[in-house]
Amino acid sequence: MAYVIGVDVGGTFTDAVLDDNDGTVLAAKAPSTPPDYSVGVLDVLEVLAEQLGRPLDEMLADTHHIAHGTTSSLNALVMGNVPPAGFLTTAGHRDSIYIMNVEGRYLGRSPDQLQNVMGQTKAHSLIPKKHALEVVERVDRDGRIVVPLDEDAAREAIRALIHDGVSAIAVSLLWSFRNPAHEQRVRELVHEIDPTMFVSLSSEVSPRIREFSRNATTIMSSQIGPGLRNYLGELESKLRAHNLAGPLLVMQSNGGAVAAAEAPRQAISTVGSILTGGVVGAVSLGRQLGHRNIIATDVGGTTFLVGLVVDGEPVRSSTTIINHHPINVPTLEVHAIGSGGGAIAWLDAGGNLQIGPHSAQAVPGPACYGQGGTEPTNADANLVLGILPERGLLGGRKSLSKELAREAIRTRIAEPLGLTVEEAAAAIYAVQNSQTGDLLRKTVVEAGHDPREFILYAFGGAGPAHCARYAAEVGVREVVVPLGQVASAFSAYGLASSNVVLAAELSDPAAVPLDPARAEENFARLEQQVREALDRQGLTFTSVGIEREIDMRFTAQLAEIAAPISTGPVTQTELDSAAAWFERRYAELYGEGTGFREAGIQAITYRVRATGVLPFSPTLPEVETAMSPDPSVAQIGSRPVCLDGTIGYVDTAVYDYSKLACGHVIPGPAVIEVPTTTVVIPHGTTGTIDHLGNLTILAH
């Protein structure tokens, strides 16, 4: 028997899903264990092994592979918790990372912040100036060496950085994506002086035009590379000690996995790994349910995440923003705010109730956990409102204290606002649903889509408790809560469903119409890179798919859109069709008439994406069919639950999910208890169990 396991390491909980491709799907959840997250990984694997009825070592010996996603890289960058890194660039260009172009004042800022021009400041610098040094060299725009590398001066700069105690060195030289020879030689010089030093080259990490974003991407990759290398090395050693037979894979921002040994080379590609797992899971489940337009929403312990699947494919982006810096990372487009189950409720200077972005995380956790937390969270409010069972989470293994939850809400929210504890808890619940609804509007409507044409998937530990409310905020009538065995571990299910996806890109700016021979040469070079990278994974694939695209823009504009190019010989007709596709998509995104063909179209960056399809992919098994739609056989009682502060507490039926079957229809209001989550079916909606055990909530 061969197993596939997905492990999702979140800020509060670590989730895992196991599939044997023969109808068995198991899910498990355990607290995350910062700072050593590998402990939590082994803990959750132990829980899986217990469910399977086998020792951990035996289970891992029969495991084909483990796909692992983690927030550690992203959290380290966002919080600035990274070791010192050095930066080497071409003489005269060191200050580009401090000037930040105009972008440093607007990237990643809300409309309100953008309007406050006088209050704007540039984000913190990535590294101190003493760690940013220059080397004498020059490559021109055509890749010709016009000033040879001064190796003696380069050695002097390298020694100065090492003497200052840097843990890694980022090398980003001008036009290195056209000719990487000088960068490669600098790396050789670094390793002559210190063979163990971690080095990131922009020509490998981010071979794109635009100096500032290329520099920032390379620096951030070098900042997280050593830590990622150490963490994955230690985790893999522990797993091998427990007889893991197959490879350890790491999820990337692009929605695919890569071998753990390869991940640190492109460390920056893992920053969104955990954010994409749920979207990949939504694509997989959508294929089984026949859904092609999906809003994937994940409410975990720390964040609320939203991603889109349009016509069966996840929406992608070629860039992301971290701390107001542009990062060149091909990624599934996922939007996030700090509004998870552990998000802290607080009052701003004006006495307004705010939720997040700060989280109680796993330690100390929400007040109701009884682990020393004193600040009220969404979880505390849900416990007071009767949404969460007083006996606790994880089937009672995680006890909850209603009194501690009430005390936190009373002292921090209720008394300052002149409310009762119950009124304050209802306000927290309402604000949570409102701000998650706002992010849905931003993600769906501002991308030019009609929410009414989508089905919303809701997962994560807290997602099912809120989904019907935030779906109603944007007019979505149908919600699917993936239950069965993957309820709040759906992102881990997505990880287990993932294939190996590798991307290579190269900037080669040119005006349309393009030279087919030049385009063919670029694609051939990139395809060779991704095929060689696939060979390094040490895996056997059932098939390999190749996708090609070119980032295009109107001349003198900044907005770039990736236009697809079919595989096979590159012809003038194919390139012209890509330019026409770009124009149509531009109009869809920005409005009819906003394009200006007369200014010309430019091709900027070529990209090839290779997907190595793995032989195992989880398929959710069908569940037992009910004799009748009456769900009373699964009702375990009722309790007062408040889902609307204007109505108050209503006696609400409570159901045990394990006793529900396909065809059962649950009228709202109702609460369904699952070992790893709680589902709320509000008044005016109806829940139905489908053939895979999922719960579909429909508004009347």
C-alpha positions in Angstrom: 0.0 0.0 0.0 1.4 3.4 -1.0 0.3 6.6 0.8 0.4 10.2 -0.2 0.5 12.7 2.7 -0.1 16.5 2.6 1.1 18.5 5.6 0.1 22.1 6.1 2.0 24.0 8.8 0.0 27.0 9.9 0.6 29.6 12.5 -1.8 28.0 14.9 -2.4 24.4 13.8 -0.6 21.8 11.6 -2.9 19.8 9.4 -2.3 16.6 7.5 -4.3 14.5 5.0 -3.4 10.9 4.0 -4.7 9.1 0.9 -4.0 5.6 -0.3 -5.6 6.1 -3.7 -7.8 3.1 -2.8 -10.7 4.9 -1.1 -9.0 5.8 2.2 -8.7 9.4 3.1 -7.8 10.5 6.6 -7.2 13.9 8.1 -5.5 15.1 11.3 -4.8 18.3 13.2 -2.2 19.1 15.9 -1.0 22.4 17.4 1.9 24.0 15.6 5.1 24.2 17.6 7.1 27.3 17.0 10.0 27.9 16.7 10.7 24.2 15.8 7.8 23.4 13.5 9.2 20.0 12.7 7.9 18.8 16.1 4.3 19.7 15.1 4.8 17.9 11.8 5.8 14.7 13.5 2.9 15.1 16.0 0.3 15.3 13.3 1.9 12.3 11.4 1.6 10.4 14.7 -2.2 11.2 14.8 -2.6 10.0 11.2 -0.7 6.8 12.1 -3.0 6.2 15.1 -6.1 6.6 12.8 -4.6 4.2 10.3 -3.9 1.7 13.1 -0.2 1.4 12.2 3.0 2.5 13.8 4.4 5.8 12.4 7.5 4.1 11.0 5.5 1.5 9.1 3.2 4.2 7.7 6.1 6.3 6.5 7.9 3.3 5.0 4.8 2.9 2.8 4.5 6.6 1.9 5.1 7.5 -1.8 5.8 11.1 -0.9 5.0 13.9 1.5 4.0 17.3 0.2 4.7 20.0 2.7 3.6 23.6 2.9 4.7 26.2 5.5 4.2 29.8 6.4 7.7 30.1 8.0 9.3 31.7 5.0 6.6 34.3 4.5 6.2 35.0 8.2 10.0 35.5 8.5 10.0 38.1 5.7 6.8 39.9 6.9 8.0 40.2 10.4 11.6 40.9 9.5 12.8 37.9 11.5 15.6 37.0 9.1 19.4 36.6 9.6 21.7 39.3 8.2 22.4 39.0 4.4 24.8 40.8 2.2 24.2 42.4 -1.2 26.6 42.8 -4.1 25.6 44.9 -7.1 27.2 46.8 -10.0 29.2 49.9 -9.0 27.0 53.0 -8.9 23.7 51.1 -8.3 23.8 50.2 -4.7 21.1 52.7 -3.7 18.4 51.4 -6.0 17.1 49.2 -3.1 16.8 52.3 -0.9 15.4 54.7 -3.5 12.8 52.0 -4.3 11.6 54.0 -7.4 8.2 55.5 -6.9 6.9 52.0 -6.0 8.1 52.2 -2.4 5.3 54.8 -1.7 2.4 52.9 -3.2 2.9 49.1 -3.4 0.8 47.2 -1.0 -1.1 50.2 0.4 -4.8 50.6 0.7 -6.7 53.4 -1.1 -7.0 55.3 2.2 -3.2 55.1 2.7 -2.6 56.2 -0.9 -4.8 59.3 -0.4 -2.9 60.3 2.7 0.1 61.7 0.7 1.6 63.6 3.6 1.5 60.6 5.8 3.3 58.3 3.4 6.7 57.0 4.1 8.9 54.4 2.3 8.9 51.0 3.8 11.9 49.8 5.8 15.0 48.9 3.8 15.7 45.2 3.2 19.2 45.4 4.6 21.4 48.0 6.3 23.6 50.0 4.0 26.8 48.6 5.5 25.8 45.2 4.0 25.2 46.6 0.5 28.4 46.8 -1.4 29.5 47.3 -5.0 31.7 45.4 -7.5 33.3 46.9 -10.6 31.9 45.3 -13.8 29.5 46.2 -16.6 27.3 44.2 -19.0 25.3 46.1 -21.5 21.7 45.6 -22.6 22.7 43.1 -25.3 24.7 41.0 -22.9 28.1 42.2 -24.0 30.8 42.6 -21.4 32.0 46.3 -21.6 33.8 46.3 -18.2 35.4 43.1 -17.0 34.8 42.0 -13.4 37.4 43.3 -11.0 38.0 40.1 -9.1 40.4 41.6 -6.5 37.9 44.3 -5.6 35.1 41.7 -5.5 37.1 39.5 -3.1 37.6 42.5 -0.8 33.8 43.2 -0.7 33.1 39.5 -0.1 35.5 39.4 2.8 34.0 42.5 4.3 30.5 41.0 4.3 31.7 37.7 5.7 33.7 39.6 8.4 30.5 41.5 9.3 28.7 38.1 10.0 26.2 37.8 7.1 24.6 34.4 6.7 24.0 34.7 3.0 25.0 36.9 0.0 22.7 38.1 -2.7 24.3 39.0 -6.1 22.3 41.1 -8.5 24.3 42.8 -11.3 23.0 44.9 -14.2 21.7 43.1 -17.2 22.7 39.7 -15.7 19.6 38.1 -17.2 21.2 38.7 -20.6 24.6 37.5 -19.5 25.1 35.8 -16.1 28.9 35.2 -16.4 29.9 37.9 -13.9 27.3 36.7 -11.3 28.4 33.1 -11.7 32.1 34.2 -11.2 31.2 36.2 -8.1 29.6 33.1 -6.6 32.8 31.1 -7.3 34.8 33.8 -5.5 32.4 33.7 -2.5 32.9 29.9 -2.3 36.6 30.2 -2.6 36.6 32.3 0.6 33.7 30.5 2.4 32.5 27.2 0.8 29.4 27.1 3.1 28.1 30.6 2.4 24.6 30.6 0.9 24.5 32.6 -2.3 21.6 33.8 -4.4 22.1 35.0 -8.0 19.5 37.2 -9.7 20.1 35.5 -13.0 18.8 32.3 -11.4 16.2 33.6 -8.9 14.7 36.4 -11.0 16.0 36.8 -14.6 13.7 39.7 -15.3 14.2 43.3 -16.4 13.7 46.1 -13.8 16.5 46.5 -11.4 14.6 47.3 -8.1 12.3 44.3 -8.2 15.1 41.9 -9.3 17.3 43.1 -6.5 14.5 42.9 -3.9 13.6 39.3 -5.0 17.2 38.1 -4.9 17.8 39.7 -1.4 14.7 38.2 0.1 15.5 34.8 -1.4 19.0 35.0 0.3 17.4 36.0 3.6 15.2 33.0 3.9 17.4 30.5 2.0 19.6 29.4 4.9 16.8 29.0 7.3 14.7 27.0 4.8 17.7 24.8 4.0 18.3 24.1 7.7 14.6 23.5 8.5 14.0 21.2 5.6 17.3 19.3 6.2 16.4 18.7 9.8 12.8 17.7 9.0 13.9 15.3 6.3 16.5 13.7 8.6 13.8 13.2 11.2 11.4 11.7 8.7 14.1 9.4 7.3 14.9 8.3 10.9 11.2 7.2 11.0 11.6 5.2 7.7 10.1 7.7 5.2 10.6 5.9 1.9 9.5 8.5 -0.6 10.7 12.1 -1.2 9.8 15.2 0.8 8.3 17.8 -1.5 7.8 21.5 -0.7 4.8 23.5 -2.0 5.6 26.6 -4.0 3.7 29.8 -4.7 2.9 28.6 -8.3 0.7 25.8 -7.0 3.1 23.0 -7.5 5.7 21.2 -5.4 9.5 20.8 -5.7 11.9 18.4 -4.0 13.0 19.6 -0.6 16.7 19.5 -1.6 15.9 21.9 -4.5 13.7 24.3 -2.7 16.4 26.5 -1.0 17.9 27.3 -4.4 14.7 29.2 -5.2 13.7 29.9 -1.6 11.6 32.9 -2.6 9.3 30.5 -4.5 8.1 29.0 -1.3 6.8 32.2 0.3 3.2 31.5 -0.6 3.3 27.8 -0.4 0.7 27.4 2.3 -1.6 30.0 0.7 -1.9 28.0 -2.5 -2.8 24.6 -1.0 -6.5 25.4 -0.6 -6.8 26.7 -4.2 -5.1 23.5 -5.5 -7.5 21.5 -3.4 -10.5 23.5 -4.8 -9.4 22.7 -8.3 -9.2 19.0 -7.5 -12.6 18.9 -5.7 -14.1 21.1 -8.4 -13.2 18.5 -11.0 -15.1 15.8 -9.0 -18.2 18.1 -8.5 -18.2 19.7 -12.0 -17.6 23.2 -10.7 -15.4 25.4 -12.9 -15.8 28.9 -11.3 -14.9 28.7 -7.6 -14.1 31.2 -4.9 -11.8 29.4 -2.5 -11.8 30.8 1.0 -9.8 29.6 3.9 -10.2 30.9 7.5 -7.4 29.5 9.5 -6.1 30.4 12.9 -4.3 33.5 11.7 -5.5 34.6 8.2 -8.4 34.7 5.9 -7.3 33.7 2.4 -9.2 34.1 -0.9 -8.2 32.6 -4.3 -10.1 32.2 -7.6 -10.6 29.4 -10.0 -11.9 30.5 -13.3 -13.0 28.1 -16.0 -11.3 25.2 -14.1 -7.9 26.9 -13.8 -6.5 28.9 -10.8 -5.9 32.6 -11.5 -2.1 33.3 -11.6 0.1 36.3 -11.2 3.7 36.9 -12.1 4.5 39.1 -9.1 3.6 39.6 -5.4 4.2 42.2 -2.8 5.9 41.7 0.6 6.4 44.7 2.9 5.8 47.1 0.0 8.6 45.5 -2.1 7.8 43.9 -5.5 8.8 40.3 -5.7 9.2 38.4 -8.9 7.5 35.1 -8.0 5.1 33.3 -10.4 2.2 32.5 -8.0 -1.4 31.5 -7.7 -3.2 34.8 -7.0 -4.2 34.6 -3.3 -5.4 37.6 -1.3 -5.0 37.5 2.5 -5.9 39.5 5.6 -5.2 38.8 9.3 -8.8 37.8 10.1 -8.5 34.1 11.2 -10.1 32.3 14.1 -7.3 33.5 16.4 -7.4 37.2 15.1 -7.5 39.5 18.1 -10.4 41.9 18.7 -9.4 45.4 19.8 -10.5 49.0 20.0 -8.7 51.7 18.0 -8.1 55.2 19.3 -11.6 56.2 18.3 -13.2 53.4 20.1 -14.0 51.4 16.9 -14.0 47.7 17.0 -11.3 46.1 14.9 -10.5 42.5 14.2 -6.8 41.5 13.4 -4.4 41.6 11.8 -2.6 40.5 14.9 -3.3 36.9 16.0 -3.0 35.0 19.3 -1.4 32.2 17.2 -0.7 28.8 18.7 1.1 30.2 21.7 -0.5 31.6 23.8 -3.6 31.1 21.7 -7.1 32.6 22.2 -8.1 33.2 25.8 -10.5 30.2 25.8 -7.5 27.9 25.2 -6.4 28.5 28.8 -2.7 28.8 27.8 -2.2 32.3 29.2 -3.8 34.3 26.4 -5.8 37.3 27.7 -6.9 39.1 24.5 -10.2 38.3 22.9 -10.3 36.6 19.5 -12.9 35.4 17.0 -12.7 32.0 18.6 -13.6 33.4 22.0 -16.6 35.2 20.5 -17.8 32.1 18.7 -17.6 30.1 22.0 -19.6 32.7 23.8 -22.2 32.8 21.0 -22.7 29.1 21.2 -21.2 28.3 17.8 -18.3 26.4 19.3 -19.1 23.5 21.6 -18.1 24.0 25.2 -16.6 20.5 25.4 -13.8 21.8 23.1 -12.1 21.3 19.7 -10.6 18.2 18.0 -13.3 16.0 19.4 -12.8 17.3 22.9 -9.0 16.8 22.9 -8.5 20.6 22.9 -10.5 21.9 25.9 -12.1 25.4 25.9 -13.0 27.7 28.7 -16.1 29.8 28.2 -15.4 31.7 31.4 -11.9 32.8 30.2 -13.4 33.8 26.8 -16.1 35.9 28.5 -13.6 37.6 30.8 -11.3 38.6 27.9 -14.3 40.0 25.9 -15.7 41.7 29.0 -12.5 43.6 30.0 -11.2 44.5 26.5 -14.4 45.1 24.5 -17.7 44.9 26.3 -17.0 47.3 29.2 -15.2 50.0 27.2 -18.1 50.0 24.7 -20.9 49.8 27.3 -22.1 46.4 26.0 -22.9 43.1 27.5 -20.4 40.3 26.9 -23.0 38.7 24.6 -23.5 41.9 22.6 -19.7 42.4 22.3 -19.3 38.8 21.0 -22.0 39.3 18.5 -20.3 42.5 17.3 -17.0 40.6 16.9 -18.8 38.0 14.8 -20.4 40.7 12.6 -17.2 42.6 12.0 -15.4 39.4 11.1 -18.0 38.6 8.5 -18.1 42.1 7.2 -14.3 42.5 6.6 -14.0 39.0 5.1 -16.9 40.0 2.8 -14.9 43.2 1.8 -11.9 41.1 0.8 -14.2 38.9 -1.3 -15.5 41.9 -3.2 -11.9 43.1 -3.8 -10.8 39.7 -5.1 -13.8 38.9 -7.3 -15.5 42.2 -8.4 -12.3 44.2 -8.9 -11.0 41.4 -11.1 -14.0 41.9 -13.4 -16.0 38.9 -12.3 -19.7 38.6 -11.2 -19.8 36.7 -7.8 -23.2 35.3 -8.7 -21.5 33.2 -11.3 -19.3 31.5 -8.7 -19.7 28.8 -6.1 -17.9 29.5 -2.8 -15.8 26.8 -1.2 -15.2 27.3 2.6 -12.6 25.5 4.6 -10.1 26.0 7.4 -10.8 25.6 11.1 -13.0 28.7 11.2 -14.2 29.0 7.6 -17.4 26.8 8.0 -18.6 28.9 10.9 -18.6 32.1 8.9 -18.9 31.1 5.3 -22.7 31.5 4.8 -22.5 35.1 6.2 -19.5 36.3 4.1 -20.9 34.6 1.0 -24.1 36.6 1.5 -22.1 39.8 1.7 -21.2 39.5 -2.0 -24.3 37.8 -3.3 -23.1 34.2 -3.6 -26.0 31.8 -3.1 -24.2 28.5 -3.1 -21.5 27.5 -0.6 -19.7 24.1 -0.5 -18.0 23.1 2.8 -15.6 20.2 2.0 -16.3 17.8 4.8 -15.8 14.1 4.6 -12.4 13.5 6.1 -10.8 16.8 5.0 -12.9 19.4 6.7 -10.5 21.9 8.3 -7.5 20.2 6.7 -8.5 21.1 3.2 -5.3 23.0 2.4 -3.4 19.8 3.3 -5.7 17.9 0.9 -4.6 20.4 -1.7 -1.0 19.8 -1.0 -1.5 16.0 -1.3 -3.3 16.7 -4.6 -0.4 18.8 -6.0 2.0 17.8 -8.8 5.5 19.0 -9.3 5.4 22.4 -11.1 8.6 24.2 -12.2 8.9 27.5 -14.0 11.7 29.3 -15.8 11.5 32.8 -17.2 13.7 35.3 -19.1 13.2 39.0 -19.9 13.9 39.9 -23.6 12.0 43.1 -24.3 11.0 43.7 -27.9 8.3 45.4 -29.9 5.4 43.5 -31.5 5.5 42.0 -34.1 8.0 39.7 -32.7 10.7 37.7 -34.5 9.5 34.0 -34.4 13.0 32.7 -34.5 14.0 34.8 -31.5 10.9 33.7 -29.6 11.6 30.1 -30.5 15.1 30.4 -29.2 13.9 31.9 -25.9 11.3 29.2 -25.3 13.7 26.4 -26.3 16.2 27.7 -23.7 13.6 27.9 -21.0 12.1 24.5 -21.8 15.6 22.9 -21.5 15.9 24.5 -18.1 12.7 23.2 -16.7 13.2 19.7 -18.1 16.7 19.6 -16.5 15.1 20.7 -13.2 12.4 18.0 -13.5 15.2 15.4 -13.9 16.8 16.7 -10.6 13.6 16.0 -8.6 14.4 12.3 -8.5 10.8 11.4 -9.2 8.9 9.4 -11.8 6.1 11.2 -13.6 3.2 9.7 -15.4 3.4 12.6 -17.8 4.9 16.1 -18.3 3.0 19.1 -19.5 4.6 22.2 -20.9 2.9 25.7 -20.9 4.4 28.8 -22.5 3.5 32.5 -22.1 4.8 36.0 -22.8 4.2 39.0 -20.5 3.0 41.8 -22.7 2.2 45.5 -22.2 1.2 48.6 -24.1 4.2 50.8 -24.8 5.0 53.2 -22.0 2.5 51.5 -19.6 3.3 49.4 -16.6 0.4 46.8 -16.6 1.7 43.5 -17.9 -0.5 40.5 -18.8 0.7 37.0 -19.5 -0.5 35.9 -22.9 -0.5 32.1 -23.6 1.5 30.6 -26.4 0.7 27.1 -27.6 3.5 24.5 -27.7 5.0 23.5 -31.0 6.8 25.7 -33.6 6.5 29.4 -32.9 5.0 31.1 -36.0 4.2 34.6 -36.8 0.5 33.7 -36.7 0.8 32.3 -33.2 2.6 35.5 -32.0 0.0 37.7 -33.6 -2.7 35.7 -31.9 -1.0 36.2 -28.5 -0.9 39.9 -29.0 -4.7 39.9 -29.9 -5.4 37.8 -26.8 -3.5 40.4 -24.7 -5.6 43.2 -26.1 -8.9 41.4 -25.3 -7.8 40.5 -21.8 -6.6 44.1 -21.2 -10.1 45.4 -22.1 -11.7 42.8 -19.8 -9.6 43.9 -16.8 -9.5 47.6 -17.3 -12.5 48.4 -19.5 -13.3 48.7 -23.2 -11.3 51.5 -24.8 -8.6 51.6 -22.2 -6.0 50.0 -24.5 -4.0 52.1 -27.0 -2.8 49.8 -29.8 -1.4 52.8 -31.7 1.2 53.2 -29.0 2.4 49.7 -29.8 2.7 46.5 -27.8 5.8 45.2 -26.2 6.8 41.6 -25.2 8.7 41.8 -21.9 9.3 38.4 -20.3 9.1 34.8 -21.7 8.0 32.0 -19.3 7.8 28.3 -19.5 6.0 26.2 -16.8 6.4 22.4 -16.6 4.1 20.2 -14.7 5.3 16.7 -13.7 2.2 14.7 -13.0 2.7 12.4 -10.0 1.2 8.9 -10.1 -0.9 9.4 -6.9 -3.6 12.0 -6.4 -6.3 11.9 -3.7 -9.9 11.2 -4.8 -12.5 11.7 -2.1 -14.6 8.5 -1.6 -18.3 8.4 -1.8 -20.3 8.2 1.4 -23.3 6.2 2.5 -26.7 7.3 1.1 -29.5 8.2 3.6 -32.8 6.3 3.6 -34.6 9.7 3.7 -33.7 13.4 3.7 -34.8 13.7 7.4 -31.5 14.4 9.4 -33.1 13.8 12.8 -31.0 10.6 13.2 -27.9 12.8 13.4 -29.3 15.4 15.8 -27.5 15.3 19.2 -29.5 18.0 20.9 -29.8 21.8 20.7 -28.3 24.8 22.4 -28.8 28.6 22.4 -26.8 30.1 19.5 -26.6 33.8 18.5 -25.9 34.4 14.8 -27.4 37.8 14.6 -27.0 40.4 17.4 -30.4 42.0 16.5 -32.2 38.7 17.1 -30.2 37.3 20.0 -29.9 33.7 21.1 -32.1 31.1 19.4 -32.5 27.5 20.3 -30.6 25.8 17.5 -30.4 22.2 16.5 -27.0 20.6 16.7 -26.0 17.7 14.5 -23.2 15.2 14.6 -21.6 15.1 11.2 -20.5 11.5 11.6 -24.1 10.4 11.6 -25.1 12.4 8.5 -25.3 10.7 5.1 -25.7 11.7 1.4 -29.2 13.2 0.8 -29.8 14.5 4.3 -31.3 18.0 4.3 -30.6 20.3 7.3 -32.8 23.5 7.6 -31.3 26.5 9.2 -30.6 27.6 11.8 -28.4 24.7 12.7 -24.9 23.8 13.8 -23.0 20.8 12.5 -20.2 19.6 14.7 -17.2 18.0 12.9 -14.2 16.8 14.9 -12.0 19.5 13.3 -14.5 22.3 12.7 -18.0 23.6 13.2 -20.4 24.5 10.4 -23.1 27.2 10.8 -26.3 27.0 8.7 -28.0 30.3 9.3 -31.8 31.0 9.2 -32.9 31.4 5.6 -30.5 28.7 4.2 -30.6 25.0 3.9 -27.7 22.5 4.0 -27.5 19.3 2.0 -25.0 16.4 2.2 -23.7 15.3 -1.2 -22.3 12.0 -2.4 -18.8 12.9 -1.3 -19.9 14.0 2.2 -19.6 17.7 1.5 -22.2 20.1 2.8 -23.8 22.4 0.3 -25.5 25.5 1.8 -28.1 27.2 -0.4 -29.8 30.5 0.3 -33.5 30.5 -0.1 
